[in-house]
Amino acid sequence: MPTVTVSIDAGVARVTLARPEVRNAFNADVIRELREIFSIISRDDQVRAVVLSGEGKSFCGGADINWMRGALDLGFAGNQADAEHMSDMFRTIDRCTKPVIAKIHGAALGGGAGLAAVCDIVIADDEAIFGFTEVKLGIIPAVISPFVIAKIGVSHARALFLTGERFDAERALAIGLVHEVVMVYELDAAVDRKIEEIRSAGPQAVGAAKRLISTVVATEYDDTRKLTTSAIAERRVSSEGQEGLRAFVERRKASFVE
């Protein structure tokens, strides 16, 4: 049985962690399947958006206990290889060419909170619980740290990495890990609203905007001046940009709006 399921309908890929009996905890299979799935989605021109969620009572409870038990006997090299696979999986989701929406309920702990950090839009219900809980096990949130610190900043990482404390959705919203908090019964509708917003935008422009963010963050201003001015010029003369701008001035709906 797959540990992650995928369905694609009307341009939306729904990727679901499918191990509810263990709160959708990570193991080697989950890591491999997520990386493969997001690699394929990135190359699929029919996909406009991705929704990442979890079956059962939780989004993702962190690492699977049996997987962690196996790590006890792996030694340094084996544990480093395991961690590299996980890092590559997070990087693949982070660099997915499509906008990724996290739909979070229940718990998002450890690596589950790391998943929230690599998603573009994170919507949680008001009962969700988060935590970078690794220090409670005598380890550290090392693999997820580049993505989490980029999302919440150094100050909040210091406060939360060092205590391993759990925190609610409102605090997750305040630190930037989550972008919207809704009542439990509103979660599906909130996700659908974001999908509709994405469907009203140019798909190539959305992908270009996502690439632009990561490039600008890693670039000094003198270099970003040339990068950003050429990027907007390229979009303005592209077929999609021309259609969007003409639709705007002609007061009509652009052809790429679904």
C-alpha positions in Angstrom: 0.0 0.0 0.0 1.3 3.5 -0.8 2.1 5.7 2.2 1.2 8.7 0.2 -1.8 9.0 -2.2 -2.3 11.3 -5.1 -5.4 12.4 -7.1 -5.5 15.1 -9.8 -8.7 16.7 -10.8 -9.4 20.0 -12.6 -5.7 21.0 -12.4 -5.4 20.4 -8.6 -3.1 17.6 -7.3 -4.1 16.4 -3.9 -1.2 14.7 -2.1 -2.3 13.0 1.1 -0.2 11.4 3.7 -1.9 8.0 4.2 -0.7 6.5 7.4 -3.4 7.6 9.8 -2.7 4.7 12.2 0.6 6.4 13.1 -0.5 10.0 12.7 1.1 10.0 9.2 4.6 9.8 10.7 7.6 9.8 8.4 9.5 6.7 7.4 11.8 5.9 4.5 8.8 5.0 2.3 7.0 8.3 3.0 10.2 10.3 2.3 10.8 8.5 -1.0 7.2 8.7 -2.2 6.9 12.4 -1.4 10.1 13.2 -3.3 9.0 11.2 -6.3 5.5 12.6 -6.3 6.6 16.2 -6.1 9.2 15.7 -8.8 6.5 14.4 -11.1 4.1 17.2 -10.3 6.7 19.8 -11.0 6.9 18.6 -14.6 3.2 18.2 -15.1 1.9 21.2 -17.1 -1.7 20.3 -16.3 -1.3 20.9 -12.6 -2.1 24.4 -11.4 -1.9 23.9 -7.6 -1.1 21.2 -5.0 -2.8 20.5 -1.7 -0.8 18.6 0.9 -2.8 17.1 3.7 -3.0 14.1 6.0 -5.5 11.3 6.6 -7.1 10.7 10.0 -6.6 12.8 13.1 -3.3 14.5 12.3 -1.5 16.2 9.5 1.9 14.7 10.4 3.2 13.6 13.8 6.9 13.6 13.0 9.1 10.6 12.7 7.8 7.0 12.9 8.9 5.3 16.1 9.9 2.1 14.3 11.9 4.1 11.8 13.7 5.9 14.6 14.3 2.5 16.4 16.1 1.3 13.3 18.2 4.5 13.3 19.7 3.4 16.6 21.8 0.7 14.9 22.7 2.5 11.7 25.8 4.3 12.9 27.0 7.7 11.7 27.1 7.0 7.9 23.8 5.3 7.8 22.1 8.1 9.8 23.7 10.7 7.6 22.4 9.0 4.4 18.9 8.8 5.9 19.0 12.5 6.7 20.2 13.4 3.2 17.2 11.6 1.7 14.9 13.5 4.0 16.7 16.8 3.2 16.3 16.1 -0.6 12.6 15.5 0.0 12.0 18.8 1.7 14.0 20.6 -1.0 11.9 19.0 -3.7 8.7 20.2 -2.1 10.2 23.6 -1.4 11.3 24.0 -5.1 8.1 22.5 -6.6 7.2 24.6 -9.6 3.5 24.7 -8.6 2.1 26.5 -5.6 1.8 24.1 -2.7 -1.0 24.6 -0.1 -0.7 22.8 3.2 -4.0 21.9 4.8 -3.2 21.3 8.5 -5.3 19.7 11.2 -4.5 17.9 14.4 -0.7 17.8 14.9 2.2 19.0 12.8 5.2 18.1 14.9 8.9 17.8 14.1 9.2 16.9 10.4 5.5 17.7 10.1 6.2 21.3 11.1 9.0 21.1 8.6 6.5 20.2 5.9 4.5 23.4 6.8 7.7 25.4 6.3 8.3 24.2 2.7 4.7 24.9 1.6 3.9 28.2 -0.1 0.5 28.7 1.6 -0.3 27.1 4.9 -3.9 27.0 6.3 -4.6 25.4 9.6 -7.7 24.8 11.7 -7.9 26.5 15.1 -7.3 23.3 16.9 -4.0 22.4 15.2 -0.9 22.0 17.3 2.7 22.6 16.1 6.1 22.0 17.6 9.8 21.5 16.7 10.0 18.8 19.3 13.3 17.1 18.4 15.2 18.3 21.6 12.7 16.4 23.7 14.2 13.2 22.1 17.8 14.4 22.6 18.2 15.3 18.9 17.9 18.5 17.0 15.7 19.9 14.1 18.7 19.9 11.8 17.4 18.8 8.5 14.4 21.1 8.5 16.3 24.1 10.0 17.2 25.9 6.7 13.5 25.8 5.6 12.1 26.7 9.0 14.5 29.5 9.7 13.8 31.0 6.3 10.1 30.9 7.2 9.9 32.1 10.8 13.3 33.8 11.3 16.1 33.4 13.8 14.4 34.8 16.8 11.4 32.5 16.8 13.7 29.5 15.9 15.7 30.2 19.0 12.7 30.3 21.2 11.1 27.1 19.7 14.0 24.9 18.7 15.6 25.2 22.2 12.5 24.4 24.2 10.8 21.9 21.9 7.6 23.3 23.2 4.3 22.7 21.4 2.3 25.8 20.3 -1.1 26.5 18.9 -2.2 27.7 15.5 -2.5 31.3 16.6 1.2 31.4 17.6 2.1 29.6 14.3 0.2 32.4 12.5 2.0 35.1 14.5 5.5 33.8 13.6 4.7 33.2 9.9 4.7 29.4 9.9 0.9 29.5 9.1 -0.8 32.1 6.8 -4.4 31.6 7.8 -6.3 30.0 10.8 -9.9 29.0 10.4 -12.5 27.0 12.3 -12.3 23.3 11.8 -15.5 23.2 9.7 -14.1 26.0 7.5 -10.8 24.3 6.6 -11.9 22.8 3.3 -13.6 26.0 2.1 -10.5 28.1 3.0 -8.3 25.8 0.9 -10.8 26.0 -2.0 -10.7 29.8 -1.9 -6.9 29.7 -2.3 -7.2 27.3 -5.2 -9.7 29.6 -6.9 -7.3 32.6 -6.5 -4.5 30.5 -8.1 -6.8 29.5 -11.0 -7.4 33.2 -11.7 -3.7 33.8 -12.2 -1.4 33.0 -15.1 0.1 29.6 -14.5 3.5 30.5 -16.0 3.5 33.7 -14.0 2.8 31.9 -10.8 5.7 29.6 -11.4 8.0 32.5 -12.4 7.0 34.4 -9.2 7.9 31.4 -7.1 11.3 31.1 -8.7 11.8 34.8 -8.4 11.4 34.7 -4.6 14.1 32.1 -4.0 16.5 33.8 -6.4 16.1 37.2 -4.9 16.5 36.0 -1.4 19.9 34.5 -2.3 21.1 37.6 -4.3 22.6 40.9 -3.4 20.7 44.1 -4.5 23.2 45.1 -7.2 22.6 41.7 -8.9 18.8 41.7 -8.2 18.4 45.0 -10.1 19.3 43.3 -13.4 17.6 40.1 -12.4 14.3 41.6 -11.6 14.1 44.1 -14.4 14.9 41.5 -17.0 12.4 39.1 -15.3 9.5 41.5 -15.6 10.4 42.5 -19.1 10.4 38.8 -20.1 7.0 38.3 -18.6 5.5 41.4 -20.2 6.5 40.3 -23.7 5.5 36.6 -23.1 2.3 35.3 -24.7 0.8 34.9 -21.2 1.8 38.4 -20.1 0.6 39.9 -23.3 -2.8 38.2 -22.9 -3.1 39.2 -19.2 -2.2 42.8 -19.8 -4.5 43.1 -22.9 -7.4 41.5 -20.9 -6.8 44.1 -18.2 -6.9 47.1 -20.5 -9.8 45.7 -22.5 -11.7 44.9 -19.3 -12.3 41.2 -20.0 -11.3 37.9 -18.5 -7.9 36.6 -19.5 -7.9 33.2 -21.4 -5.9 31.5 -18.7 -8.5 32.2 -16.0 -10.4 29.1 -15.2 
